[in-house]
Amino acid sequence: MSISGIFKDDNGEEVGMEIKDLNLDPQEKAIKSQKVELMQRIVTKLPHKYRRLVELRYFKEYSYDEIAQKIDIPLGTVKAQLHRAKELLFDMIKDKREII
């Protein structure tokens, strides 16, 4: 059975199967790559303690617990400082939303 064919349902109406491709096309990949690179450059402008947390959380995808253990600070401090880092990032990019 082909997934690209048209079939008739129980009422005799023609129906087709649409399977969405979850992969990005080359243009979407390039745009995503550019956005990631831009965000990485913006993150480098954060103070060191916030930059390190953002890199661990969002670029290396560490959990909050893993971050707390890795840099030996309390979990609550990780959460509070990441929140502050996100506020700082928002302030840095609020005028650049259309390109990010």
Buried (B, 14 or more C-beta within 10 A) or exposed (E): EEEEEEEEEEEEEEEEEEEEEEEEEEEEEEEEEEEEEBBEEBBEEBEEEBBBBBBBBBEEEBEBEBBBEEBEBEEEBBBEBBEBBBEBBEEEBEEEEEEE
